[in-house]
Amino acid sequence: MNECKHPRVQIVSRDEDSEFVECLECGDIFESSEFKDMNIEETKLKKES
């Protein structure tokens, strides 16, 4: 099974300190800062290849 890259997300919850998003493809819910970190790591891996 291929790992979902979470191409489409929507905000599901927000408070003063954090924001949570849900992937519309796989249904995973995670903090938006984790999503940004995932994008940074993916960009680094592409540059190293």
mmCIF entry with sequence, helices, sheets and N, C-alpha, C, O atoms, coordinates in Angstrom:
data_MODEL
# 
_entry.id   MODEL 
# 
_entity.id                         1 
_entity.type                       polymer 
_entity.pdbx_number_of_molecules   1 
# 
_entity_poly.entity_id                      1 
_entity_poly.type                           'polypeptide(L)' 
_entity_poly.nstd_linkage                   no 
_entity_poly.nstd_monomer                   no 
_entity_poly.pdbx_seq_one_letter_code       MNECKHPRVQIVSRDEDSEFVECLECGDIFESSEFKDMNIEETKLKKES 
_entity_poly.pdbx_seq_one_letter_code_can   MNECKHPRVQIVSRDEDSEFVECLECGDIFESSEFKDMNIEETKLKKES 
_entity_poly.pdbx_strand_id                 A 
# 
loop_
_entity_poly_seq.entity_id 
_entity_poly_seq.num 
_entity_poly_seq.mon_id 
_entity_poly_seq.hetero 
1 1  MET n 
1 2  ASN n 
1 3  GLU n 
1 4  CYS n 
1 5  LYS n 
1 6  HIS n 
1 7  PRO n 
1 8  ARG n 
1 9  VAL n 
1 10 GLN n 
1 11 ILE n 
1 12 VAL n 
1 13 SER n 
1 14 ARG n 
1 15 ASP n 
1 16 GLU n 
1 17 ASP n 
1 18 SER n 
1 19 GLU n 
1 20 PHE n 
1 21 VAL n 
1 22 GLU n 
1 23 CYS n 
1 24 LEU n 
1 25 GLU n 
1 26 CYS n 
1 27 GLY n 
1 28 ASP n 
1 29 ILE n 
1 30 PHE n 
1 31 GLU n 
1 32 SER n 
1 33 SER n 
1 34 GLU n 
1 35 PHE n 
1 36 LYS n 
1 37 ASP n 
1 38 MET n 
1 39 ASN n 
1 40 ILE n 
1 41 GLU n 
1 42 GLU n 
1 43 THR n 
1 44 LYS n 
1 45 LEU n 
1 46 LYS n 
1 47 LYS n 
1 48 GLU n 
1 49 SER n 
# 
_struct_asym.id          A 
_struct_asym.entity_id   1 
# 
_struct_conf.conf_type_id            HELX_P 
_struct_conf.id                      HELX_P1 
_struct_conf.pdbx_PDB_helix_id       AA1 
_struct_conf.beg_label_comp_id       SER 
_struct_conf.beg_label_asym_id       A 
_struct_conf.beg_label_seq_id        32 
_struct_conf.pdbx_beg_PDB_ins_code   ? 
_struct_conf.end_label_comp_id       GLU 
_struct_conf.end_label_asym_id       A 
_struct_conf.end_label_seq_id        48 
_struct_conf.pdbx_end_PDB_ins_code   ? 
_struct_conf.beg_auth_comp_id        SER 
_struct_conf.beg_auth_asym_id        A 
_struct_conf.beg_auth_seq_id         32 
_struct_conf.end_auth_comp_id        GLU 
_struct_conf.end_auth_asym_id        A 
_struct_conf.end_auth_seq_id         48 
_struct_conf.pdbx_PDB_helix_class    1 
_struct_conf.details                 ? 
_struct_conf.pdbx_PDB_helix_length   17 
# 
_struct_conf_type.id          HELX_P 
_struct_conf_type.criteria    ? 
_struct_conf_type.reference   ? 
# 
_struct_sheet.id               AA1 
_struct_sheet.type             ? 
_struct_sheet.number_strands   3 
_struct_sheet.details          ? 
# 
loop_
_struct_sheet_order.sheet_id 
_struct_sheet_order.range_id_1 
_struct_sheet_order.range_id_2 
_struct_sheet_order.offset 
_struct_sheet_order.sense 
AA1 1 2 ? anti-parallel 
AA1 2 3 ? anti-parallel 
# 
loop_
_struct_sheet_range.sheet_id 
_struct_sheet_range.id 
_struct_sheet_range.beg_label_comp_id 
_struct_sheet_range.beg_label_asym_id 
_struct_sheet_range.beg_label_seq_id 
_struct_sheet_range.pdbx_beg_PDB_ins_code 
_struct_sheet_range.end_label_comp_id 
_struct_sheet_range.end_label_asym_id 
_struct_sheet_range.end_label_seq_id 
_struct_sheet_range.pdbx_end_PDB_ins_code 
_struct_sheet_range.beg_auth_comp_id 
_struct_sheet_range.beg_auth_asym_id 
_struct_sheet_range.beg_auth_seq_id 
_struct_sheet_range.end_auth_comp_id 
_struct_sheet_range.end_auth_asym_id 
_struct_sheet_range.end_auth_seq_id 
AA1 1 VAL A 9  ? ARG A 14 ? VAL A 9  ARG A 14 
AA1 2 GLU A 19 ? CYS A 23 ? GLU A 19 CYS A 23 
AA1 3 ILE A 29 ? GLU A 31 ? ILE A 29 GLU A 31 
# 
loop_
_atom_site.group_PDB 
_atom_site.id 
_atom_site.type_symbol 
_atom_site.label_atom_id 
_atom_site.label_alt_id 
_atom_site.label_comp_id 
_atom_site.label_asym_id 
_atom_site.label_entity_id 
_atom_site.label_seq_id 
_atom_site.pdbx_PDB_ins_code 
_atom_site.Cartn_x 
_atom_site.Cartn_y 
_atom_site.Cartn_z 
_atom_site.occupancy 
_atom_site.B_iso_or_equiv 
_atom_site.pdbx_formal_charge 
_atom_site.auth_seq_id 
_atom_site.auth_comp_id 
_atom_site.auth_asym_id 
_atom_site.auth_atom_id 
_atom_site.pdbx_PDB_model_num 
ATOM 1   N N  . MET A 1 1  ? 0.848   -1.189 0.000  1.00 0.00 ? 1  MET A N  1 
ATOM 2   C CA . MET A 1 1  ? 0.000   0.000  0.000  1.00 0.00 ? 1  MET A CA 1 
ATOM 3   C C  . MET A 1 1  ? 0.886   1.243  0.000  1.00 0.00 ? 1  MET A C  1 
ATOM 4   O O  . MET A 1 1  ? 1.811   1.340  0.807  1.00 0.00 ? 1  MET A O  1 
ATOM 5   N N  . ASN A 1 2  ? 0.620   2.181  -0.883 1.00 0.00 ? 2  ASN A N  1 
ATOM 6   C CA . ASN A 1 2  ? 1.402   3.410  -0.947 1.00 0.00 ? 2  ASN A CA 1 
ATOM 7   C C  . ASN A 1 2  ? 1.033   4.338  0.201  1.00 0.00 ? 2  ASN A C  1 
ATOM 8   O O  . ASN A 1 2  ? -0.126  4.413  0.611  1.00 0.00 ? 2  ASN A O  1 
ATOM 9   N N  . GLU A 1 3  ? 2.033   5.039  0.710  1.00 0.00 ? 3  GLU A N  1 
ATOM 10  C CA . GLU A 1 3  ? 1.804   5.995  1.784  1.00 0.00 ? 3  GLU A CA 1 
ATOM 11  C C  . GLU A 1 3  ? 1.113   7.223  1.210  1.00 0.00 ? 3  GLU A C  1 
ATOM 12  O O  . GLU A 1 3  ? 1.526   7.738  0.171  1.00 0.00 ? 3  GLU A O  1 
ATOM 13  N N  . CYS A 1 4  ? 0.069   7.694  1.874  1.00 0.00 ? 4  CYS A N  1 
ATOM 14  C CA . CYS A 1 4  ? -0.670  8.866  1.407  1.00 0.00 ? 4  CYS A CA 1 
ATOM 15  C C  . CYS A 1 4  ? 0.176   10.119 1.611  1.00 0.00 ? 4  CYS A C  1 
ATOM 16  O O  . CYS A 1 4  ? 0.763   10.318 2.675  1.00 0.00 ? 4  CYS A O  1 
ATOM 17  N N  . LYS A 1 5  ? 0.229   10.954 0.588  1.00 0.00 ? 5  LYS A N  1 
ATOM 18  C CA . LYS A 1 5  ? 0.981   12.215 0.665  1.00 0.00 ? 5  LYS A CA 1 
ATOM 19  C C  . LYS A 1 5  ? 0.091   13.361 1.136  1.00 0.00 ? 5  LYS A C  1 
ATOM 20  O O  . LYS A 1 5  ? 0.539   14.506 1.192  1.00 0.00 ? 5  LYS A O  1 
ATOM 21  N N  . HIS A 1 6  ? -1.158  13.069 1.473  1.00 0.00 ? 6  HIS A N  1 
ATOM 22  C CA . HIS A 1 6  ? -2.130  14.053 1.956  1.00 0.00 ? 6  HIS A CA 1 
ATOM 23  C C  . HIS A 1 6  ? -2.226  15.265 1.023  1.00 0.00 ? 6  HIS A C  1 
ATOM 24  O O  . HIS A 1 6  ? -1.961  16.396 1.430  1.00 0.00 ? 6  HIS A O  1 
ATOM 25  N N  . PRO A 1 7  ? -2.611  15.010 -0.241 1.00 0.00 ? 7  PRO A N  1 
ATOM 26  C CA . PRO A 1 7  ? -2.660  16.115 -1.203 1.00 0.00 ? 7  PRO A CA 1 
ATOM 27  C C  . PRO A 1 7  ? -3.780  17.122 -0.940 1.00 0.00 ? 7  PRO A C  1 
ATOM 28  O O  . PRO A 1 7  ? -3.675  18.285 -1.328 1.00 0.00 ? 7  PRO A O  1 
ATOM 29  N N  . ARG A 1 8  ? -4.854  16.672 -0.280 1.00 0.00 ? 8  ARG A N  1 
ATOM 30  C CA . ARG A 1 8  ? -5.973  17.573 0.010  1.00 0.00 ? 8  ARG A CA 1 
ATOM 31  C C  . ARG A 1 8  ? -6.341  17.431 1.475  1.00 0.00 ? 8  ARG A C  1 
ATOM 32  O O  . ARG A 1 8  ? -6.657  16.335 1.940  1.00 0.00 ? 8  ARG A O  1 
ATOM 33  N N  . VAL A 1 9  ? -6.300  18.540 2.203  1.00 0.00 ? 9  VAL A N  1 
ATOM 34  C CA . VAL A 1 9  ? -6.657  18.520 3.616  1.00 0.00 ? 9  VAL A CA 1 
ATOM 35  C C  . VAL A 1 9  ? -7.670  19.618 3.901  1.00 0.00 ? 9  VAL A C  1 
ATOM 36  O O  . VAL A 1 9  ? -7.782  20.596 3.162  1.00 0.00 ? 9  VAL A O  1 
ATOM 37  N N  . GLN A 1 10 ? -8.409  19.427 4.998  1.00 0.00 ? 10 GLN A N  1 
ATOM 38  C CA . GLN A 1 10 ? -9.327  20.464 5.459  1.00 0.00 ? 10 GLN A CA 1 
ATOM 39  C C  . GLN A 1 10 ? -9.164  20.622 6.962  1.00 0.00 ? 10 GLN A C  1 
ATOM 40  O O  . GLN A 1 10 ? -8.861  19.655 7.662  1.00 0.00 ? 10 GLN A O  1 
ATOM 41  N N  . ILE A 1 11 ? -9.365  21.834 7.459  1.00 0.00 ? 11 ILE A N  1 
ATOM 42  C CA . ILE A 1 11 ? -9.267  22.097 8.893  1.00 0.00 ? 11 ILE A CA 1 
ATOM 43  C C  . ILE A 1 11 ? -10.487 21.510 9.574  1.00 0.00 ? 11 ILE A C  1 
ATOM 44  O O  . ILE A 1 11 ? -11.620 21.732 9.146  1.00 0.00 ? 11 ILE A O  1 
ATOM 45  N N  . VAL A 1 12 ? -10.243 20.748 10.653 1.00 0.00 ? 12 VAL A N  1 
ATOM 46  C CA . VAL A 1 12 ? -11.363 20.152 11.390 1.00 0.00 ? 12 VAL A CA 1 
ATOM 47  C C  . VAL A 1 12 ? -11.498 20.723 12.791 1.00 0.00 ? 12 VAL A C  1 
ATOM 48  O O  . VAL A 1 12 ? -12.569 20.630 13.392 1.00 0.00 ? 12 VAL A O  1 
ATOM 49  N N  . SER A 1 13 ? -10.427 21.316 13.327 1.00 0.00 ? 13 SER A N  1 
ATOM 50  C CA . SER A 1 13 ? -10.479 21.881 14.673 1.00 0.00 ? 13 SER A CA 1 
ATOM 51  C C  . SER A 1 13 ? -9.374  22.916 14.829 1.00 0.00 ? 13 SER A C  1 
ATOM 52  O O  . SER A 1 13 ? -8.284  22.772 14.276 1.00 0.00 ? 13 SER A O  1 
ATOM 53  N N  . ARG A 1 14 ? -9.672  23.949 15.581 1.00 0.00 ? 14 ARG A N  1 
ATOM 54  C CA . ARG A 1 14 ? -8.679  24.994 15.803 1.00 0.00 ? 14 ARG A CA 1 
ATOM 55  C C  . ARG A 1 14 ? -8.891  25.570 17.205 1.00 0.00 ? 14 ARG A C  1 
ATOM 56  O O  . ARG A 1 14 ? -10.024 25.834 17.608 1.00 0.00 ? 14 ARG A O  1 
ATOM 57  N N  . ASP A 1 15 ? -7.795  25.762 17.943 1.00 0.00 ? 15 ASP A N  1 
ATOM 58  C CA . ASP A 1 15 ? -7.864  26.472 19.210 1.00 0.00 ? 15 ASP A CA 1 
ATOM 59  C C  . ASP A 1 15 ? -6.712  27.464 19.256 1.00 0.00 ? 15 ASP A C  1 
ATOM 60  O O  . ASP A 1 15 ? -6.048  27.675 18.242 1.00 0.00 ? 15 ASP A O  1 
ATOM 61  N N  . GLU A 1 16 ? -6.457  28.080 20.412 1.00 0.00 ? 16 GLU A N  1 
ATOM 62  C CA . GLU A 1 16 ? -5.429  29.129 20.483 1.00 0.00 ? 16 GLU A CA 1 
ATOM 63  C C  . GLU A 1 16 ? -4.044  28.647 20.083 1.00 0.00 ? 16 GLU A C  1 
ATOM 64  O O  . GLU A 1 16 ? -3.282  29.387 19.461 1.00 0.00 ? 16 GLU A O  1 
ATOM 65  N N  . ASP A 1 17 ? -3.715  27.410 20.438 1.00 0.00 ? 17 ASP A N  1 
ATOM 66  C CA . ASP A 1 17 ? -2.355  26.923 20.256 1.00 0.00 ? 17 ASP A CA 1 
ATOM 67  C C  . ASP A 1 17 ? -2.155  25.986 19.075 1.00 0.00 ? 17 ASP A C  1 
ATOM 68  O O  . ASP A 1 17 ? -1.022  25.784 18.639 1.00 0.00 ? 17 ASP A O  1 
ATOM 69  N N  . SER A 1 18 ? -3.219  25.416 18.553 1.00 0.00 ? 18 SER A N  1 
ATOM 70  C CA . SER A 1 18 ? -3.020  24.424 17.500 1.00 0.00 ? 18 SER A CA 1 
ATOM 71  C C  . SER A 1 18 ? -4.193  24.379 16.538 1.00 0.00 ? 18 SER A C  1 
ATOM 72  O O  . SER A 1 18 ? -5.273  24.912 16.795 1.00 0.00 ? 18 SER A O  1 
ATOM 73  N N  . GLU A 1 19 ? -3.934  23.724 15.425 1.00 0.00 ? 19 GLU A N  1 
ATOM 74  C CA . GLU A 1 19 ? -4.935  23.570 14.372 1.00 0.00 ? 19 GLU A CA 1 
ATOM 75  C C  . GLU A 1 19 ? -4.812  22.137 13.863 1.00 0.00 ? 19 GLU A C  1 
ATOM 76  O O  . GLU A 1 19 ? -3.708  21.661 13.597 1.00 0.00 ? 19 GLU A O  1 
ATOM 77  N N  . PHE A 1 20 ? -5.933  21.460 13.731 1.00 0.00 ? 20 PHE A N  1 
ATOM 78  C CA . PHE A 1 20 ? -5.920  20.082 13.263 1.00 0.00 ? 20 PHE A CA 1 
ATOM 79  C C  . PHE A 1 20 ? -6.568  20.001 11.894 1.00 0.00 ? 20 PHE A C  1 
ATOM 80  O O  . PHE A 1 20 ? -7.580  20.647 11.625 1.00 0.00 ? 20 PHE A O  1 
ATOM 81  N N  . VAL A 1 21 ? -5.959  19.188 11.029 1.00 0.00 ? 21 VAL A N  1 
ATOM 82  C CA . VAL A 1 21 ? -6.468  19.010 9.676  1.00 0.00 ? 21 VAL A CA 1 
ATOM 83  C C  . VAL A 1 21 ? -6.736  17.538 9.416  1.00 0.00 ? 21 VAL A C  1 
ATOM 84  O O  . VAL A 1 21 ? -6.125  16.660 10.026 1.00 0.00 ? 21 VAL A O  1 
ATOM 85  N N  . GLU A 1 22 ? -7.662  17.283 8.496  1.00 0.00 ? 22 GLU A N  1 
ATOM 86  C CA . GLU A 1 22 ? -7.993  15.918 8.090  1.00 0.00 ? 22 GLU A CA 1 
ATOM 87  C C  . GLU A 1 22 ? -7.669  15.774 6.609  1.00 0.00 ? 22 GLU A C  1 
ATOM 88  O O  . GLU A 1 22 ? -8.018  16.632 5.798  1.00 0.00 ? 22 GLU A O  1 
ATOM 89  N N  . CYS A 1 23 ? -7.003  14.688 6.270  1.00 0.00 ? 23 CYS A N  1 
ATOM 90  C CA . CYS A 1 23 ? -6.724  14.389 4.872  1.00 0.00 ? 23 CYS A CA 1 
ATOM 91  C C  . CYS A 1 23 ? -8.015  13.904 4.222  1.00 0.00 ? 23 CYS A C  1 
ATOM 92  O O  . CYS A 1 23 ? -8.659  12.983 4.725  1.00 0.00 ? 23 CYS A O  1 
ATOM 93  N N  . LEU A 1 24 ? -8.395  14.524 3.102  1.00 0.00 ? 24 LEU A N  1 
ATOM 94  C CA . LEU A 1 24 ? -9.618  14.130 2.407  1.00 0.00 ? 24 LEU A CA 1 
ATOM 95  C C  . LEU A 1 24 ? -9.441  12.851 1.605  1.00 0.00 ? 24 LEU A C  1 
ATOM 96  O O  . LEU A 1 24 ? -10.421 12.280 1.127  1.00 0.00 ? 24 LEU A O  1 
ATOM 97  N N  . GLU A 1 25 ? -8.206  12.398 1.453  1.00 0.00 ? 25 GLU A N  1 
ATOM 98  C CA . GLU A 1 25 ? -7.927  11.168 0.704  1.00 0.00 ? 25 GLU A CA 1 
ATOM 99  C C  . GLU A 1 25 ? -7.964  9.931  1.602  1.00 0.00 ? 25 GLU A C  1 
ATOM 100 O O  . GLU A 1 25 ? -8.626  8.945  1.277  1.00 0.00 ? 25 GLU A O  1 
ATOM 101 N N  . CYS A 1 26 ? -7.241  9.983  2.751  1.00 0.00 ? 26 CYS A N  1 
ATOM 102 C CA . CYS A 1 26 ? -7.120  8.784  3.592  1.00 0.00 ? 26 CYS A CA 1 
ATOM 103 C C  . CYS A 1 26 ? -7.844  8.901  4.936  1.00 0.00 ? 26 CYS A C  1 
ATOM 104 O O  . CYS A 1 26 ? -8.037  7.896  5.621  1.00 0.00 ? 26 CYS A O  1 
ATOM 105 N N  . GLY A 1 27 ? -8.246  10.119 5.321  1.00 0.00 ? 27 GLY A N  1 
ATOM 106 C CA . GLY A 1 27 ? -8.985  10.299 6.565  1.00 0.00 ? 27 GLY A CA 1 
ATOM 107 C C  . GLY A 1 27 ? -8.126  10.530 7.792  1.00 0.00 ? 27 GLY A C  1 
ATOM 108 O O  . GLY A 1 27 ? -8.667  10.707 8.883  1.00 0.00 ? 27 GLY A O  1 
ATOM 109 N N  . ASP A 1 28 ? -6.784  10.535 7.654  1.00 0.00 ? 28 ASP A N  1 
ATOM 110 C CA . ASP A 1 28 ? -5.918  10.798 8.796  1.00 0.00 ? 28 ASP A CA 1 
ATOM 111 C C  . ASP A 1 28 ? -6.147  12.203 9.318  1.00 0.00 ? 28 ASP A C  1 
ATOM 112 O O  . ASP A 1 28 ? -6.365  13.133 8.542  1.00 0.00 ? 28 ASP A O  1 
ATOM 113 N N  . ILE A 1 29 ? -6.099  12.359 10.641 1.00 0.00 ? 29 ILE A N  1 
ATOM 114 C CA . ILE A 1 29 ? -6.209  13.664 11.280 1.00 0.00 ? 29 ILE A CA 1 
ATOM 115 C C  . ILE A 1 29 ? -4.907  13.919 12.017 1.00 0.00 ? 29 ILE A C  1 
ATOM 116 O O  . ILE A 1 29 ? -4.425  13.055 12.749 1.00 0.00 ? 29 ILE A O  1 
ATOM 117 N N  . PHE A 1 30 ? -4.334  15.106 11.826 1.00 0.00 ? 30 PHE A N  1 
ATOM 118 C CA . PHE A 1 30 ? -3.070  15.440 12.464 1.00 0.00 ? 30 PHE A CA 1 
ATOM 119 C C  . PHE A 1 30 ? -2.967  16.942 12.614 1.00 0.00 ? 30 PHE A C  1 
ATOM 120 O O  . PHE A 1 30 ? -3.712  17.701 11.993 1.00 0.00 ? 30 PHE A O  1 
ATOM 121 N N  . GLU A 1 31 ? -2.020  17.362 13.458 1.00 0.00 ? 31 GLU A N  1 
ATOM 122 C CA . GLU A 1 31 ? -1.810  18.789 13.677 1.00 0.00 ? 31 GLU A CA 1 
ATOM 123 C C  . GLU A 1 31 ? -1.202  19.406 12.416 1.00 0.00 ? 31 GLU A C  1 
ATOM 124 O O  . GLU A 1 31 ? -0.356  18.791 11.766 1.00 0.00 ? 31 GLU A O  1 
ATOM 125 N N  . SER A 1 32 ? -1.629  20.603 12.079 1.00 0.00 ? 32 SER A N  1 
ATOM 126 C CA . SER A 1 32 ? -1.169  21.223 10.830 1.00 0.00 ? 32 SER A CA 1 
ATOM 127 C C  . SER A 1 32 ? 0.333   21.423 10.814 1.00 0.00 ? 32 SER A C  1 
ATOM 128 O O  . SER A 1 32 ? 0.944   21.400 9.746  1.00 0.00 ? 32 SER A O  1 
ATOM 129 N N  . SER A 1 33 ? 0.948   21.620 11.987 1.00 0.00 ? 33 SER A N  1 
ATOM 130 C CA . SER A 1 33 ? 2.410   21.768 12.017 1.00 0.00 ? 33 SER A CA 1 
ATOM 131 C C  . SER A 1 33 ? 3.097   20.476 11.579 1.00 0.00 ? 33 SER A C  1 
ATOM 132 O O  . SER A 1 33 ? 4.170   20.529 10.978 1.00 0.00 ? 33 SER A O  1 
ATOM 133 N N  . GLU A 1 34 ? 2.500   19.314 11.867 1.00 0.00 ? 34 GLU A N  1 
ATOM 134 C CA . GLU A 1 34 ? 3.049   18.033 11.402 1.00 0.00 ? 34 GLU A CA 1 
ATOM 135 C C  . GLU A 1 34 ? 2.979   17.965 9.882  1.00 0.00 ? 34 GLU A C  1 
ATOM 136 O O  . GLU A 1 34 ? 3.892   17.447 9.239  1.00 0.00 ? 34 GLU A O  1 
ATOM 137 N N  . PHE A 1 35 ? 1.894   18.489 9.302  1.00 0.00 ? 35 PHE A N  1 
ATOM 138 C CA . PHE A 1 35 ? 1.729   18.488 7.850  1.00 0.00 ? 35 PHE A CA 1 
ATOM 139 C C  . PHE A 1 35 ? 2.823   19.328 7.205  1.00 0.00 ? 35 PHE A C  1 
ATOM 140 O O  . PHE A 1 35 ? 3.389   18.928 6.187  1.00 0.00 ? 35 PHE A O  1 
ATOM 141 N N  . LYS A 1 36 ? 3.127   20.481 7.781  1.00 0.00 ? 36 LYS A N  1 
ATOM 142 C CA . LYS A 1 36 ? 4.196   21.331 7.259  1.00 0.00 ? 36 LYS A CA 1 
ATOM 143 C C  . LYS A 1 36 ? 5.539   20.611 7.354  1.00 0.00 ? 36 LYS A C  1 
ATOM 144 O O  . LYS A 1 36 ? 6.345   20.673 6.426  1.00 0.00 ? 36 LYS A O  1 
ATOM 145 N N  . ASP A 1 37 ? 5.781   19.927 8.478  1.00 0.00 ? 37 ASP A N  1 
ATOM 146 C CA . ASP A 1 37 ? 7.024   19.167 8.653  1.00 0.00 ? 37 ASP A CA 1 
ATOM 147 C C  . ASP A 1 37 ? 7.139   18.055 7.609  1.00 0.00 ? 37 ASP A C  1 
ATOM 148 O O  . ASP A 1 37 ? 8.229   17.797 7.098  1.00 0.00 ? 37 ASP A O  1 
ATOM 149 N N  . MET A 1 38 ? 6.019   17.394 7.289  1.00 0.00 ? 38 MET A N  1 
ATOM 150 C CA . MET A 1 38 ? 6.031   16.334 6.275  1.00 0.00 ? 38 MET A CA 1 
ATOM 151 C C  . MET A 1 38 ? 6.448   16.909 4.926  1.00 0.00 ? 38 MET A C  1 
ATOM 152 O O  . MET A 1 38 ? 7.243   16.300 4.210  1.00 0.00 ? 38 MET A O  1 
ATOM 153 N N  . ASN A 1 39 ? 5.917   18.077 4.577  1.00 0.00 ? 39 ASN A N  1 
ATOM 154 C CA . ASN A 1 39 ? 6.266   18.711 3.303  1.00 0.00 ? 39 ASN A CA 1 
ATOM 155 C C  . ASN A 1 39 ? 7.732   19.088 3.260  1.00 0.00 ? 39 ASN A C  1 
ATOM 156 O O  . ASN A 1 39 ? 8.376   18.927 2.223  1.00 0.00 ? 39 ASN A O  1 
ATOM 157 N N  . ILE A 1 40 ? 8.274   19.584 4.354  1.00 0.00 ? 40 ILE A N  1 
ATOM 158 C CA . ILE A 1 40 ? 9.691   19.955 4.423  1.00 0.00 ? 40 ILE A CA 1 
ATOM 159 C C  . ILE A 1 40 ? 10.565  18.725 4.220  1.00 0.00 ? 40 ILE A C  1 
ATOM 160 O O  . ILE A 1 40 ? 11.526  18.773 3.453  1.00 0.00 ? 40 ILE A O  1 
ATOM 161 N N  . GLU A 1 41 ? 10.245  17.621 4.898  1.00 0.00 ? 41 GLU A N  1 
ATOM 162 C CA . GLU A 1 41 ? 11.023  16.388 4.770  1.00 0.00 ? 41 GLU A CA 1 
ATOM 163 C C  . GLU A 1 41 ? 10.963  15.855 3.344  1.00 0.00 ? 41 GLU A C  1 
ATOM 164 O O  . GLU A 1 41 ? 11.978  15.418 2.801  1.00 0.00 ? 41 GLU A O  1 
ATOM 165 N N  . GLU A 1 42 ? 9.786   15.887 2.739  1.00 0.00 ? 42 GLU A N  1 
ATOM 166 C CA . GLU A 1 42 ? 9.640   15.389 1.367  1.00 0.00 ? 42 GLU A CA 1 
ATOM 167 C C  . GLU A 1 42 ? 10.481  16.234 0.411  1.00 0.00 ? 42 GLU A C  1 
ATOM 168 O O  . GLU A 1 42 ? 11.101  15.693 -0.505 1.00 0.00 ? 42 GLU A O  1 
ATOM 169 N N  . THR A 1 43 ? 10.510  17.543 0.611  1.00 0.00 ? 43 THR A N  1 
ATOM 170 C CA . THR A 1 43 ? 11.307  18.431 -0.235 1.00 0.00 ? 43 THR A CA 1 
ATOM 171 C C  . THR A 1 43 ? 12.794  18.131 -0.082 1.00 0.00 ? 43 THR A C  1 
ATOM 172 O O  . THR A 1 43 ? 13.532  18.118 -1.068 1.00 0.00 ? 43 THR A O  1 
ATOM 173 N N  . LYS A 1 44 ? 13.232  17.891 1.143  1.00 0.00 ? 44 LYS A N  1 
ATOM 174 C CA . LYS A 1 44 ? 14.642  17.560 1.392  1.00 0.00 ? 44 LYS A CA 1 
ATOM 175 C C  . LYS A 1 44 ? 15.019  16.267 0.681  1.00 0.00 ? 44 LYS A C  1 
ATOM 176 O O  . LYS A 1 44 ? 16.088  16.186 0.076  1.00 0.00 ? 44 LYS A O  1 
ATOM 177 N N  . LEU A 1 45 ? 14.164  15.262 0.745  1.00 0.00 ? 45 LEU A N  1 
ATOM 178 C CA . LEU A 1 45 ? 14.441  13.975 0.107  1.00 0.00 ? 45 LEU A CA 1 
ATOM 179 C C  . LEU A 1 45 ? 14.537  14.116 -1.406 1.00 0.00 ? 45 LEU A C  1 
ATOM 180 O O  . LEU A 1 45 ? 15.377  13.470 -2.031 1.00 0.00 ? 45 LEU A O  1 
ATOM 181 N N  . LYS A 1 46 ? 13.696  14.944 -2.000 1.00 0.00 ? 46 LYS A N  1 
ATOM 182 C CA . LYS A 1 46 ? 13.741  15.144 -3.443 1.00 0.00 ? 46 LYS A CA 1 
ATOM 183 C C  . LYS A 1 46 ? 15.037  15.825 -3.861 1.00 0.00 ? 46 LYS A C  1 
ATOM 184 O O  . LYS A 1 46 ? 15.612  15.480 -4.893 1.00 0.00 ? 46 LYS A O  1 
ATOM 185 N N  . LYS A 1 47 ? 15.504  16.791 -3.065 1.00 0.00 ? 47 LYS A N  1 
ATOM 186 C CA . LYS A 1 47 ? 16.725  17.513 -3.379 1.00 0.00 ? 47 LYS A CA 1 
ATOM 187 C C  . LYS A 1 47 ? 17.956  16.612 -3.263 1.00 0.00 ? 47 LYS A C  1 
ATOM 188 O O  . LYS A 1 47 ? 18.920  16.767 -4.011 1.00 0.00 ? 47 LYS A O  1 
ATOM 189 N N  . GLU A 1 48 ? 17.912  15.659 -2.308 1.00 0.00 ? 48 GLU A N  1 
ATOM 190 C CA . GLU A 1 48 ? 19.046  14.750 -2.098 1.00 0.00 ? 48 GLU A CA 1 
ATOM 191 C C  . GLU A 1 48 ? 19.136  13.690 -3.188 1.00 0.00 ? 48 GLU A C  1 
ATOM 192 O O  . GLU A 1 48 ? 20.211  13.136 -3.418 1.00 0.00 ? 48 GLU A O  1 
ATOM 193 N N  . SER A 1 49 ? 18.027  13.397 -3.861 1.00 0.00 ? 49 SER A N  1 
ATOM 194 C CA . SER A 1 49 ? 18.014  12.339 -4.894 1.00 0.00 ? 49 SER A CA 1 
ATOM 195 C C  . SER A 1 49 ? 18.707  12.756 -6.157 1.00 0.00 ? 49 SER A C  1 
ATOM 196 O O  . SER A 1 49 ? 18.777  11.978 -7.109 1.00 0.00 ? 49 SER A O  1 
# 
